[in-house]
Amino acid sequence: MIGAKEAIKTIFGWFHTIMGIAALLSGAYSIIKYKILESKNNSAKIFLLTTVITSVSALMIYKQGSFGVAHMLAVVALIAVAGGMMMEKRLIFGWLCPYFQAISYSALFLFHLIPAITDALRRLPVDDPIAKSFEDPLILSFYLAFLVSYIILVIAQMMWIKNNKIV
């Protein structure tokens, strides 16, 4: 039997995970449907909101003295959301704004996927996790695949922006 404090941690952890999954699903839907992420679309609004919630909750999940890479990614994700929103308002950079917006908002997928795959492979199955360390070749392969996918996504979005005269 777990105590009340552990139960709250578990519930909060599940909340964090569910928000992260909701972010990824709504973001993927928005990219598939609209080609780019813009907060005028409801699915992108959900993506951005759940990304902020996931990032803030990630910052609240750590043991004393264990502020790590996942927490840094949460901070960078919050900066990317703010930067993308500034680009949507075209406050700086003029005609380049849609390109920077695509870079910022699309990077959020990386900031979700890197800690998600790392945690999943290092914790599951519970009795014998698939990956034993952060340097495990499987984890590194996922990181590389995510990076290549991100680059392809951003290039495709930039071509779409240019071809549809969004700038």
N, C-alpha and C positions, 0 to 999 in steps of 0.2 A: 504494500500500500504506500502510495506517495503522499507526502505532506502537501499542505495548501500552497506553500511557496513553490514547490516543484510543479504542482498542477498549473499554477498561473504561468510559470515559465513555458510549460508545454503548450498551453493554450495560446500564448503569445507567439511562440515559435510556429504553430500551425497557422495563425493569422498572418504572420509574415510570409510564410510559404504560399498560402492561398492568394495573397495580394500579388506576389511575384508571378504566379501562374496566370492570374487575371491580366496582369500587365503584358506578359508575353503573348497571350492569346488575342487580346484587343489590339496590340501593336501589330501583330502578324496580319490580322484581319484588315486593319487600316492600310497597311502596305499593299496587300493583295488587291484591295478594292480601289484605293485612291493613288497608288504608286509612290506617294510621299506622305509624310506625317505632317498634318496641319491641325491646330487646335480647333479649327472651325468644324471639324468632323467629330461626331460624338464618340466614335471608336478611338480616335486619337486623344480626345479629352480623357477618356477612361484610361488609356495607356499612360498618359502623363500623370494623372492623379494617382493611379495605383503604383506608378514608379516612385513618385514622391513618398507615398505611404510606405512602400517597401524599403526605400532608402532610409527614411527616418527610423523605421522599426529596426532596421539592421544596426543602426547606430546605438540602439538601446539594448541590443543583444550582444553582450560580451562580458567576460569575467574580468575581474580586477586585473588591470595591467595587460590585457590581451587585445589591444586595438591593433588589428591586422590589415592585410590586403583587402579583404572583403569590406571592411569599414572604410578604407580609403576609396574603394570603388563606389561606395554609397555617397561619399562626399563629392566625388567627381561626377556622379550621376546627377546630384542636385545642381551642381554648377552647369552641367550640360542642359538640363531642363531650363534653367534660368537663361542660359545663353541662347537656346533655341527660341524661347519666347521673345527675347529681345530681337532676334533675327526676324521673327514673324511681324513684329511691329516696325521693322526696318529703321530702327533708331540709329544704326551705324552701318557702314559698309555698302550702302546703296544697292545697286543691282546684284551684288554678290550675296546678299542676304539669303535668298532661297537655297543657295549652295551650302552656306554655313549652317543653315537650318537643317538641311538633310544630313550633314556630317554630325551635328550635335544630337539630333533626335535618334538617328540610326545607331549611334554609338551606345545608346541606352540598352540596346539588345546585348551588346558585349558586357555591359556592366551588370546585367541580370544573369547572363549565361555562364560567365566565368565562375562566380562563386557557387552558382547552382550545381554545375557539373562537378566542381571540386568537392563540395559537401556530399553530394550523392555518391560519388565514387569512393570517397574516404569513409563513409558511414554505412554503406549498404553492400551486401547484406550485413545485418547487425553483428553477427558472430564472426564473420570473415570478410571484411571490406575488400572490394575489388582492387582499389589502389591503396598502397601503404603510406605514400608520401606525396608531397606537392610536386616532386620531381619525377613521379611515375610517368613512363612514356605514354601511357594511355591518356592521362590528364593533359600532358603537353601536346599530344596529337589533337585533342579536342580544342585546346587553345588556338592552335594553328588553323584548324578548320573554321573556328569562329572568326578569326582575323581575316582569313581569305574570303569568307562569306560576307563579312562586313565591307571589305573593299569592293567586292563585286556589286553588292547592294548599293553602295554609295555611287559607284560609277554609273550603274543603271539609272539611279535617280537623277544624277546630274545630266545624263543624256535626255531623260524624260523632261526635265525642267527646261533644258535648252530647246528641245523640239516642240514643246508646247508653249513656248514664249512666256514662261512664268516670270522671267526676269524683266 
